[in-house]
């Protein structure tokens, strides 16, 4: 296999947090040893609940924040340090899209001027070229010319997100990080943007990291999917069968919690316990207090992400090796 | 049998702009009715209007009957007994629905005093029972806690406890799990199911999430631009949607297993209530719109048992056409 376009190795990001006004400050590991690679032209989906560290991972991959440990390589070369001129130059090649397009757009500038801005910043070609490029971009995201003259508040949510997408694509990036790009949109508009992202990715051979809490949308758009829980990747695999045959108990619960119109094929698993809190992360496997099949070892040792089948890695003491799983189940009984 | 609540021709306008246009819908005793639609379709306004919770600038007309008695425009004293006592409502954001400076005991106790006439030790005991019922661990101690000390899922449990305080016959749950994570959403929906099993309470579940509604409701009404466009038992609606909008909505939902298919996105956006098309509000986005669609809004008419649809196109011929388009 060729070298991945983006490779992420052992990323760690720690925030200092104080409990209460006079409480002692302590470290919260938002991202705790995340490793993955994304091949050229591939979309990797990143799913997880709030506090799982998926957005922080996205920011680290783009170098919007510096990791405390680990590294990100782009085209096989390490990412330049944040806020250096090399980093700024490299940002033309990698772009990010957020959930709230209104917050990402400048309310006082017409859309076309905003789509043009990256071309001016990165000094791309001449005036004439930039004007033509803006028109081309607006067409590629299926926005009509007159929308370019309007201001963000005059657009609908779906149109705004397409304008943000046009701006992100202005400098012909190789790599796009999308953080919950369709979560704020209504279902029918969400489908328009998802279809557009899929078309653009194929047409431009884009590489994407697609972050979302919505399993359905992630599966639709991604070739591979990583599931995160409290700062770690707990399962990674092919999008087509990850949700059909989840291995990690957390992935299983997440799939079963996703409501489906029509008949349910599997039994519903309702997890007990509170949502994961990164500030009070349990020892051992972070999922063990909520895990229906946890046993003694889960409380003491954090399982590593290991490949259990071609194109499937799982971080669970139960699924590491089949024979181990059998002994483990024996131990539970 | 007479329905528990029936809405008939409920119409709401803000400053002369119609946002709700002749909603007719009924909820039977113990029934679970889902209301789906996109933002601005009027699904929340319907129930705010029915319960007299809209500001006075809204002009509301039509009929809202609770067990045959008209409650639209009823006296404030009557409405105080209806709201909370007969029909309770919970919202999307529990943290902003709770008072941040009062303990949970005070807030749950307030409902108990108002609707059940309890006082003193009886309030404490009943509040504790309700927190136990909604699955708040260590209820005795947690009664003296404030909303910020609970997680979002727990706050929604507390809202449900407060709603149950008046032993209502109907709970209106307006996007109750939208702000919650997937695994917590599953917990809250399971809680609502178990409460319904125990109390036989009816529920109206308002949601933009088709899956949530499909799994938790007997019957579903799909709303678009202030009107109900289709009403059907939930299984039938998802297997065989008749209205082109309902069809598009279901086609917009990516499948979680099986082969991936291109989503059948609905082109365009929801019309502005100030510039509503003359005929069917969905016609400008509809792949099958024909001449009669532009003349007047189609009425909701019965097609088979328990099914109603508001579309002039011949539904059986229409449905197969749309499926043909979706397969492309």
HADDOCK unambig.tbl for C-alpha pairs under 7 A between the chains (distance, minus, plus):
assign (segid A and resid 49 and name CA) (segid B and resid 181 and name CA) 5.71 0.50 0.50
assign (segid A and resid 50 and name CA) (segid B and resid 181 and name CA) 6.82 0.50 0.50
assign (segid A and resid 186 and name CA) (segid B and resid 38 and name CA) 5.76 0.50 0.50
assign (segid A and resid 186 and name CA) (segid B and resid 39 and name CA) 6.84 0.50 0.50
assign (segid A and resid 187 and name CA) (segid B and resid 249 and name CA) 6.84 0.50 0.50
assign (segid A and resid 187 and name CA) (segid B and resid 252 and name CA) 6.32 0.50 0.50
assign (segid A and resid 188 and name CA) (segid B and resid 249 and name CA) 5.98 0.50 0.50
assign (segid A and resid 188 and name CA) (segid B and resid 252 and name CA) 5.57 0.50 0.50
assign (segid A and resid 188 and name CA) (segid B and resid 265 and name CA) 5.50 0.50 0.50
assign (segid A and resid 188 and name CA) (segid B and resid 266 and name CA) 5.51 0.50 0.50
assign (segid A and resid 189 and name CA) (segid B and resid 265 and name CA) 6.96 0.50 0.50
assign (segid A and resid 191 and name CA) (segid B and resid 252 and name CA) 5.29 0.50 0.50
assign (segid A and resid 191 and name CA) (segid B and resid 263 and name CA) 5.96 0.50 0.50
assign (segid A and resid 191 and name CA) (segid B and resid 265 and name CA) 4.92 0.50 0.50
assign (segid A and resid 192 and name CA) (segid B and resid 265 and name CA) 5.14 0.50 0.50
assign (segid A and resid 195 and name CA) (segid B and resid 263 and name CA) 6.73 0.50 0.50
assign (segid A and resid 216 and name CA) (segid B and resid 254 and name CA) 5.33 0.50 0.50
assign (segid A and resid 216 and name CA) (segid B and resid 255 and name CA) 6.16 0.50 0.50
assign (segid A and resid 216 and name CA) (segid B and resid 256 and name CA) 5.20 0.50 0.50
assign (segid A and resid 217 and name CA) (segid B and resid 254 and name CA) 6.12 0.50 0.50
assign (segid A and resid 219 and name CA) (segid B and resid 256 and name CA) 6.87 0.50 0.50
assign (segid A and resid 220 and name CA) (segid B and resid 254 and name CA) 6.12 0.50 0.50
assign (segid A and resid 220 and name CA) (segid B and resid 260 and name CA) 6.54 0.50 0.50
assign (segid A and resid 243 and name CA) (segid B and resid 257 and name CA) 6.99 0.50 0.50
assign (segid A and resid 244 and name CA) (segid B and resid 257 and name CA) 5.98 0.50 0.50
assign (segid A and resid 254 and name CA) (segid B and resid 182 and name CA) 6.70 0.50 0.50
assign (segid A and resid 254 and name CA) (segid B and resid 183 and name CA) 6.23 0.50 0.50
assign (segid A and resid 257 and name CA) (segid B and resid 182 and name CA) 5.98 0.50 0.50
assign (segid A and resid 257 and name CA) (segid B and resid 183 and name CA) 5.75 0.50 0.50
assign (segid A and resid 257 and name CA) (segid B and resid 186 and name CA) 5.42 0.50 0.50
assign (segid A and resid 258 and name CA) (segid B and resid 182 and name CA) 6.70 0.50 0.50
assign (segid A and resid 259 and name CA) (segid B and resid 211 and name CA) 4.50 0.50 0.50
assign (segid A and resid 259 and name CA) (segid B and resid 212 and name CA) 5.34 0.50 0.50
assign (segid A and resid 259 and name CA) (segid B and resid 215 and name CA) 6.74 0.50 0.50
assign (segid A and resid 260 and name CA) (segid B and resid 211 and name CA) 4.34 0.50 0.50
assign (segid A and resid 260 and name CA) (segid B and resid 215 and name CA) 6.91 0.50 0.50
assign (segid A and resid 261 and name CA) (segid B and resid 210 and name CA) 6.50 0.50 0.50
assign (segid A and resid 261 and name CA) (segid B and resid 211 and name CA) 4.62 0.50 0.50
assign (segid A and resid 261 and name CA) (segid B and resid 214 and name CA) 5.08 0.50 0.50
assign (segid A and resid 261 and name CA) (segid B and resid 215 and name CA) 6.60 0.50 0.50
assign (segid A and resid 261 and name CA) (segid B and resid 238 and name CA) 6.27 0.50 0.50
assign (segid A and resid 262 and name CA) (segid B and resid 235 and name CA) 6.34 0.50 0.50
assign (segid A and resid 262 and name CA) (segid B and resid 238 and name CA) 6.28 0.50 0.50
assign (segid A and resid 262 and name CA) (segid B and resid 239 and name CA) 6.98 0.50 0.50
assign (segid A and resid 270 and name CA) (segid B and resid 186 and name CA) 6.15 0.50 0.50
assign (segid A and resid 270 and name CA) (segid B and resid 187 and name CA) 6.00 0.50 0.50
assign (segid A and resid 271 and name CA) (segid B and resid 183 and name CA) 6.51 0.50 0.50
assign (segid A and resid 275 and name CA) (segid B and resid 184 and name CA) 6.76 0.50 0.50
